[in-house]
Amino acid sequence: MVCFAFVTYISAFLLSHCYRSPDSEKRQRNYSYMDAVSVHLGKKYTWLCGLLQYLNLYGIGIAYTITTATCMSAIKKANCYHSEGRNASCEANGEHLFMLLFGAAQLLLSFIPNFHKMAWLSVVAAIMSFVYSTIGLGLGLAKTIGNGDVKGNIAGVAMATPMQKVWRVAQAIGDIAFAYPYTIVLLEIQDTLRSPPPESETMQKGNVIGVLTTTFFYLCVGCFGYSAFGNAAPGNLLTGFGFYEPYWLIDFANVCIVLHLLGGYQMFSQQIFTFADRCFASSFPNSALVNKSYAVRIIPGVPRYKLNLQRLCFRTVYVASTTGLALVFPYFNEVLGVLGALVFWPLAIYLPVEMYCVQRRILPWTPRWAVLQAFSAVCFAVGTFAFVGSVEGVIRKRLG
């Protein structure tokens, strides 16, 4: 985790300096990651960046669907254990139903106009994230103190064969890779900063605070969770039932996660929706299906809703597909590992390094260039290792 914190900071440092155009005369702003890639590296890299970005956003929708269903199932089980006792048969069932309910909710939310302008959603998401992280940290610390000793060992969970241990380590690295980098949205955040001072200077302070805060919570929750349960630690402390009481606190934490993910799904998906709307409009400028809207009265007394058939079809298929894949691959840790490892090197390492070299006019085979390329090569090896191990985990879970 400390290594990934360092890598994330370096990646953010490099990318924050690419907010402005490398042209010393124009110094124009790059409002998004793809804009920066287009200006610094050209069209081919922009296509690569866009493909990976949107693939990652789509994957996040699948992961959020799985996580929400897991949390809702955990609430149901916590209430069952509280009323029936810890030895009761409170098996996890109904997760598929919860996924379908989450998909239905997202389908409705997808048609809210101007969803991207609801700035308060970011505030709510931040509060929810802080609350459930603090609860997880507190429960792990309390159980460790209650146990009177620290469980676990240096070697971690024992596996049947050394190769299985290697795959499990790779999956863990993929999970961490999913949790840390925020490269996809860094330039969009930086675009909200005023200057002077230069945006990159202000962003550096934000990067330090952000990386330190996330690392603090990740380390505390992870370490206290392992010290509380040892090798029996669940993949998700709040849903794996290492804790049974106070059940209401566990329920509250899981409700916070669900609220966070309800809005989070839309905040990521709206980027894909906007991109799709623009592509369809430019490709079919004379199509009534794409460009015509129909005023529909949904609720009496409320202004008519402007329904666009292309948006109705695309967003329905999009939500249905993320829900369907979540139903087929409902494996929380493994899916996160695949997503994290897939985009870690290209989006968080390779493209920022290459853009920084262009921005700073760093010539090939100079000492600075060699250091940056070595950094990129090491991260590529780590990302590949994590991706292979995470894919193996998904296949193993799927095939039983």
C-alpha positions as CSV (number, residue, x, y, z in Angstrom):
1,M,0.0,0.0,0.0
2,V,2.9,2.4,0.8
3,C,4.5,1.6,-2.6
4,F,1.2,2.2,-4.4
5,A,0.8,5.5,-2.5
6,F,4.2,6.6,-3.7
7,V,3.5,5.5,-7.3
8,T,0.1,7.3,-7.2
9,Y,1.7,10.5,-6.0
10,I,4.4,10.4,-8.7
11,S,1.7,9.7,-11.3
12,A,-0.4,12.6,-10.1
13,F,2.7,14.9,-10.0
14,L,3.6,14.1,-13.6
15,L,0.0,14.5,-14.9
16,S,-0.7,17.7,-13.0
17,H,2.1,19.3,-15.1
18,C,0.4,18.3,-18.3
19,Y,-2.7,20.4,-17.6
20,R,-1.3,23.2,-19.8
21,S,-0.4,22.8,-23.5
22,P,3.4,22.2,-24.2
23,D,3.2,25.2,-26.6
24,S,5.1,27.9,-24.7
25,E,3.1,30.6,-26.5
26,K,-0.5,29.4,-26.2
27,R,-0.3,27.5,-22.9
28,Q,-3.9,26.5,-23.4
29,R,-5.8,24.5,-20.8
30,N,-6.5,20.8,-21.2
31,Y,-9.9,20.3,-19.6
32,S,-9.8,16.5,-19.4
33,Y,-7.4,13.6,-19.5
34,M,-8.3,12.9,-23.1
35,D,-7.7,16.5,-24.1
36,A,-4.2,16.4,-22.5
37,V,-3.4,13.1,-24.3
38,S,-4.6,14.6,-27.6
39,V,-2.5,17.7,-27.3
40,H,0.7,16.0,-26.1
41,L,0.7,12.6,-27.8
42,G,-1.7,12.8,-30.8
43,K,-4.8,11.1,-32.1
44,K,-3.7,7.4,-31.8
45,Y,-3.0,7.7,-28.1
46,T,-6.2,9.6,-27.6
47,W,-8.1,6.6,-29.0
48,L,-6.2,4.3,-26.7
49,C,-6.8,6.5,-23.7
50,G,-10.5,6.8,-24.5
51,L,-11.0,3.1,-25.0
52,L,-9.3,2.3,-21.6
53,Q,-11.1,5.1,-19.8
54,Y,-14.5,4.1,-20.9
55,L,-13.8,0.4,-20.4
56,N,-12.8,1.3,-16.9
57,L,-15.9,3.4,-16.3
58,Y,-18.0,0.6,-17.6
59,G,-16.2,-1.9,-15.3
60,I,-16.8,0.3,-12.3
61,G,-20.5,0.1,-13.0
62,I,-20.3,-3.7,-12.8
63,A,-18.2,-3.5,-9.6
64,Y,-20.7,-1.1,-8.0
65,T,-23.6,-3.3,-8.9
66,I,-21.8,-6.3,-7.2
67,T,-20.8,-4.2,-4.2
68,T,-24.3,-2.8,-3.6
69,A,-25.9,-6.2,-3.8
70,T,-23.3,-7.6,-1.3
71,C,-24.0,-4.7,1.1
72,M,-27.8,-5.1,0.9
73,S,-27.5,-8.9,1.5
74,A,-25.2,-8.1,4.5
75,I,-27.9,-5.9,6.0
76,K,-30.4,-8.7,5.6
77,K,-28.1,-11.2,7.2
78,A,-27.1,-8.9,10.1
79,N,-30.7,-8.5,11.0
80,C,-31.2,-12.2,10.8
81,Y,-28.2,-13.0,13.0
82,H,-29.4,-10.4,15.5
83,S,-32.9,-11.8,15.8
84,E,-32.2,-15.6,15.4
85,G,-28.7,-15.9,16.9
86,R,-25.2,-16.3,15.4
87,N,-25.7,-20.0,14.7
88,A,-28.9,-19.4,12.7
89,S,-29.0,-20.4,9.1
90,C,-28.8,-16.9,7.6
91,E,-27.4,-17.8,4.3
92,A,-26.6,-15.2,1.7
93,N,-29.5,-15.3,-0.7
94,G,-31.3,-12.7,-2.7
95,E,-28.1,-11.0,-4.1
96,H,-29.4,-11.5,-7.7
97,L,-32.6,-9.8,-6.7
98,F,-30.7,-6.9,-5.1
99,M,-28.6,-6.5,-8.3
100,L,-31.8,-6.3,-10.4
101,L,-33.2,-3.7,-8.0
102,F,-30.0,-1.7,-8.2
103,G,-30.1,-1.9,-12.0
104,A,-33.7,-0.7,-12.0
105,A,-32.8,2.2,-9.8
106,Q,-29.9,3.2,-12.0
107,L,-32.1,3.0,-15.1
108,L,-34.4,5.6,-13.5
109,L,-31.5,7.8,-12.4
110,S,-30.0,7.6,-15.9
111,F,-32.8,9.8,-17.3
112,I,-32.5,12.6,-14.7
113,P,-31.7,15.7,-16.8
114,N,-28.5,17.7,-15.9
115,F,-27.3,15.0,-13.5
116,H,-23.7,16.2,-14.0
117,K,-24.6,19.6,-12.4
118,M,-25.6,18.1,-9.1
119,A,-22.5,19.2,-7.2
120,W,-24.0,18.2,-3.9
121,L,-23.6,14.5,-4.9
122,S,-19.8,14.8,-4.5
123,V,-20.3,16.1,-1.0
124,V,-22.7,13.3,-0.1
125,A,-20.3,10.7,-1.5
126,A,-17.4,12.1,0.4
127,I,-19.3,12.1,3.7
128,M,-20.6,8.5,3.1
129,S,-17.1,7.3,2.3
130,F,-15.6,8.9,5.4
131,V,-18.4,7.5,7.6
132,Y,-18.2,3.8,6.5
133,S,-14.4,3.9,6.4
134,T,-14.3,5.2,10.0
135,I,-16.8,2.6,11.1
136,G,-14.7,-0.2,9.6
137,L,-11.6,1.2,11.2
138,G,-13.3,1.5,14.6
139,L,-14.8,-2.0,14.5
140,G,-11.4,-3.5,13.6
141,L,-9.6,-1.6,16.3
142,A,-12.3,-2.5,18.9
143,K,-12.1,-6.2,18.1
144,T,-8.3,-6.2,18.2
145,I,-8.4,-4.7,21.7
146,G,-11.2,-7.1,22.7
147,N,-9.2,-10.1,21.6
148,G,-6.2,-9.0,23.7
149,D,-3.7,-10.0,21.0
150,V,-2.8,-9.4,17.4
151,K,-3.8,-12.2,15.1
152,G,-2.3,-13.1,11.7
153,N,1.3,-13.7,10.6
154,I,3.9,-12.4,8.2
155,A,3.2,-15.1,5.6
156,G,-0.5,-14.3,5.5
157,V,-3.2,-16.8,4.4
158,A,-1.9,-20.3,3.8
159,M,-2.7,-21.8,0.4
160,A,-2.6,-25.4,-0.8
161,T,0.2,-24.8,-3.2
162,P,2.9,-22.1,-3.8
163,M,1.3,-21.2,-7.1
164,Q,-2.1,-20.5,-5.5
165,K,-0.3,-18.2,-3.1
166,V,1.3,-16.4,-6.1
167,W,-2.1,-15.9,-7.7
168,R,-3.7,-14.6,-4.5
169,V,-0.8,-12.1,-4.1
170,A,-1.4,-10.9,-7.7
171,Q,-5.1,-10.5,-7.0
172,A,-4.4,-8.4,-3.9
173,I,-2.1,-6.2,-5.9
174,G,-4.9,-5.7,-8.5
175,D,-7.3,-4.8,-5.7
176,I,-4.9,-2.1,-4.4
177,A,-4.3,-0.9,-8.0
178,F,-8.1,-0.4,-8.3
179,A,-8.3,1.5,-5.1
180,Y,-5.5,4.0,-5.4
181,P,-5.0,5.8,-8.8
182,Y,-7.3,8.7,-9.5
183,T,-5.7,9.7,-12.8
184,I,-8.9,9.5,-14.8
185,V,-10.4,12.5,-13.0
186,L,-7.3,14.4,-11.9
187,L,-7.2,16.9,-14.7
188,E,-11.0,17.5,-14.5
189,I,-10.4,18.3,-10.8
190,Q,-7.5,20.6,-11.6
191,D,-9.6,22.4,-14.2
192,T,-11.7,23.8,-11.3
193,L,-8.7,25.5,-9.7
194,R,-8.1,29.2,-10.1
195,S,-4.7,30.7,-10.9
196,P,-2.4,32.3,-9.8
197,P,-0.7,30.4,-8.2
198,P,-0.3,27.9,-11.1
199,E,-2.9,25.1,-11.0
200,S,-0.1,22.5,-10.8
201,E,1.2,24.0,-7.5
202,T,-2.2,24.0,-5.9
203,M,-2.8,20.5,-7.2
204,Q,0.4,19.2,-5.6
205,K,-0.8,20.2,-2.2
206,G,-4.1,18.5,-2.9
207,N,-2.3,15.4,-4.0
208,V,-0.3,15.2,-0.8
209,I,-3.4,15.5,1.3
210,G,-5.4,13.1,-0.8
211,V,-2.7,10.4,-0.9
212,L,-1.9,10.7,2.8
213,T,-5.6,10.5,3.8
214,T,-6.4,7.5,1.7
215,T,-3.2,5.7,2.7
216,F,-4.1,6.3,6.4
217,F,-7.5,4.8,6.0
218,Y,-6.4,1.9,3.8
219,L,-3.6,1.0,6.2
220,C,-5.7,1.3,9.3
221,V,-8.7,-0.6,8.0
222,G,-6.6,-3.3,6.4
223,C,-4.1,-3.7,9.3
224,F,-6.7,-3.6,12.1
225,G,-9.0,-5.9,10.1
226,Y,-6.2,-8.5,9.8
227,S,-5.0,-8.0,13.3
228,A,-8.6,-8.6,14.5
229,F,-9.3,-11.8,12.4
230,G,-6.0,-13.0,11.2
231,N,-6.1,-15.4,8.2
232,A,-9.9,-15.6,8.6
233,A,-10.3,-11.9,7.7
234,P,-13.2,-11.5,5.2
235,G,-12.6,-9.7,1.9
236,N,-14.9,-7.0,3.0
237,L,-15.0,-6.2,6.7
238,L,-18.5,-4.8,6.6
239,T,-20.1,-7.6,4.6
240,G,-18.0,-10.7,5.5
241,F,-19.4,-11.0,9.0
242,G,-16.4,-10.8,11.1
243,F,-18.6,-8.4,13.1
244,Y,-22.1,-9.3,14.3
245,E,-22.7,-6.5,16.8
246,P,-23.7,-3.8,17.1
247,Y,-25.8,-4.9,14.1
248,W,-27.4,-1.4,13.7
249,L,-23.9,0.1,13.2
250,I,-23.1,-2.5,10.6
251,D,-26.4,-1.8,8.8
252,F,-25.7,1.9,8.9
253,A,-22.3,1.5,7.4
254,N,-23.7,-0.7,4.6
255,V,-26.4,1.8,3.9
256,C,-23.8,4.5,3.6
257,I,-22.0,2.4,1.0
258,V,-25.2,1.8,-0.9
259,L,-26.0,5.6,-1.0
260,H,-22.4,6.3,-2.1
261,L,-22.6,3.8,-4.9
262,L,-26.0,4.9,-6.1
263,G,-24.7,8.3,-7.0
264,G,-21.2,7.0,-7.9
265,Y,-22.5,4.8,-10.6
266,Q,-24.2,7.7,-12.3
267,M,-21.3,10.1,-11.9
268,F,-19.0,7.6,-13.8
269,S,-21.7,6.5,-16.3
270,Q,-22.8,10.0,-17.2
271,Q,-19.4,10.4,-18.9
272,I,-20.2,7.5,-21.2
273,F,-23.7,8.7,-21.8
274,T,-22.5,12.1,-22.8
275,F,-19.9,10.6,-25.1
276,A,-22.5,8.3,-26.7
277,D,-24.9,11.2,-27.3
278,R,-22.3,13.2,-29.1
279,C,-21.2,10.3,-31.2
280,F,-24.7,9.5,-32.3
281,A,-25.6,13.1,-33.0
282,S,-22.5,13.6,-35.2
283,S,-22.9,10.3,-37.0
284,F,-26.7,10.6,-37.6
285,P,-27.4,14.3,-37.8
286,N,-30.7,13.8,-39.8
287,S,-32.1,10.9,-37.7
288,A,-35.3,11.6,-35.8
289,L,-34.5,8.6,-33.5
290,V,-31.3,10.4,-32.4
291,N,-32.1,14.0,-32.5
292,K,-35.9,14.4,-31.8
293,S,-37.3,14.6,-28.3
294,Y,-40.9,14.0,-27.4
295,A,-42.7,15.8,-24.5
296,V,-44.1,13.1,-22.3
297,R,-46.4,13.7,-19.2
298,I,-45.2,11.3,-16.6
299,I,-46.5,12.8,-13.4
300,P,-49.6,15.0,-13.4
301,G,-48.8,18.6,-12.4
302,V,-45.2,18.2,-13.2
303,P,-43.6,19.7,-16.4
304,R,-43.5,17.3,-19.3
305,Y,-40.3,15.2,-19.6
306,K,-38.4,15.4,-22.9
307,L,-37.9,11.8,-24.0
308,N,-35.2,11.0,-26.6
309,L,-35.5,7.5,-28.1
310,Q,-31.8,7.1,-28.7
311,R,-31.0,7.9,-25.0
312,L,-33.8,5.6,-23.9
313,C,-32.4,2.7,-25.9
314,F,-28.7,3.2,-25.2
315,R,-29.0,3.8,-21.5
316,T,-31.4,0.9,-21.1
317,V,-28.9,-1.4,-22.9
318,Y,-26.0,0.0,-20.9
319,V,-27.6,-0.5,-17.5
320,A,-28.9,-3.9,-18.4
321,S,-25.5,-5.0,-19.6
322,T,-23.7,-3.9,-16.5
323,T,-26.3,-5.6,-14.4
324,G,-26.2,-8.8,-16.5
325,L,-22.4,-9.1,-16.2
326,A,-22.6,-8.5,-12.5
327,L,-25.1,-11.4,-12.3
328,V,-22.7,-13.7,-14.3
329,F,-19.5,-12.6,-12.4
330,P,-20.5,-11.7,-8.9
331,Y,-17.0,-11.9,-7.5
332,F,-16.2,-8.8,-5.6
333,N,-12.4,-9.0,-5.0
334,E,-11.6,-10.7,-8.2
335,V,-13.5,-8.3,-10.4
336,L,-11.9,-5.3,-8.7
337,G,-8.5,-6.9,-9.2
338,V,-9.0,-7.3,-12.9
339,L,-10.3,-3.7,-13.3
340,G,-7.5,-2.2,-11.3
341,A,-4.7,-4.2,-13.0
342,L,-6.1,-3.6,-16.5
343,V,-5.9,0.2,-16.5
344,F,-3.2,0.8,-13.8
345,W,-0.1,0.9,-16.1
346,P,-1.5,2.5,-19.3
347,L,-3.6,5.2,-17.6
348,A,-1.8,5.9,-14.4
349,I,1.8,5.3,-15.5
350,Y,2.6,5.1,-19.2
351,L,0.5,8.0,-20.6
352,P,1.5,10.4,-17.8
353,V,5.2,9.6,-18.2
354,E,5.1,10.1,-22.0
355,M,3.1,13.3,-21.7
356,Y,5.5,14.7,-19.1
357,C,8.5,13.9,-21.3
358,V,6.8,15.9,-24.1
359,Q,5.7,18.7,-21.8
360,R,9.2,19.1,-20.3
361,R,11.0,18.3,-23.6
362,I,13.0,15.5,-22.0
363,L,15.2,14.0,-24.7
364,P,15.6,10.2,-25.0
365,W,18.5,8.5,-23.2
366,T,19.1,11.4,-20.9
367,P,19.2,10.6,-17.1
368,R,15.7,11.9,-16.4
369,W,14.3,10.0,-19.4
370,A,16.0,6.8,-18.3
371,V,14.6,7.1,-14.7
372,L,11.1,7.7,-16.0
373,Q,11.2,4.8,-18.4
374,A,12.6,2.5,-15.6
375,F,9.7,3.6,-13.4
376,S,7.2,2.8,-16.2
377,A,8.8,-0.6,-16.9
378,V,8.7,-1.7,-13.2
379,C,5.0,-0.6,-13.0
380,F,4.3,-2.5,-16.2
381,A,5.7,-5.7,-14.8
382,V,3.6,-5.2,-11.6
383,G,0.5,-4.4,-13.5
384,T,0.8,-7.4,-15.8
385,F,1.4,-9.7,-12.8
386,A,-1.7,-8.4,-11.1
387,F,-3.8,-8.7,-14.2
388,V,-2.9,-12.3,-14.9
389,G,-3.5,-13.3,-11.3
390,S,-6.8,-11.5,-11.1
391,V,-8.1,-13.1,-14.3
392,E,-7.0,-16.5,-13.0
393,G,-9.1,-15.7,-9.9
394,V,-12.2,-14.8,-11.9
395,I,-11.9,-18.0,-14.0
396,R,-11.3,-20.2,-11.0
397,K,-14.3,-18.7,-9.2
398,R,-16.5,-19.0,-12.3
399,L,-15.5,-22.6,-13.1
400,G,-15.8,-23.6,-9.4
